């Protein structure tokens, strides 16, 4: 989930964007859809990097779980796509969905609109950036066994 540091949501614009590089006046982004349109986002735009977003938890020692961990739980439970009509889903259905992948989330701090965004973002990432869900390979430590004579 290290690739989430390259993906951002821009306030006021739909969809997700890959951050390409900074400029003097903002950042250059590329849309994560079929068009791959590039644009410059000004310094006053509110850009939220997905790696920095977390979900409030009621009974968690840190009181929040990173969005990447939520995405991995969604992938394990629902596969590559969440088959839910997000626009017509009730708040109870959305909260039941989040409860199935992240039990004990804080129902007072997490809103239904947040769950809708999470589902939409997950579906966008799984289609346009599936490599974001690959677990990073940790180097294996080889232990040599010596036989005593």
Buried (B, 14 or more C-beta within 10 A) or exposed (E): BEBBEBBBBBEEBEBBBBBEEEEEEBBBBBBBBEEEEEEEBEEEBEBEEBBEBBBBBEEBEEEBBBBBBBBBBBBEEBEEEBEBEBEEBEEEBBBEBBEEBBEEBBEEEBEBEBBBBBBBBBBBBBEBBEEBBEEEEEEEEEEEEEEEE
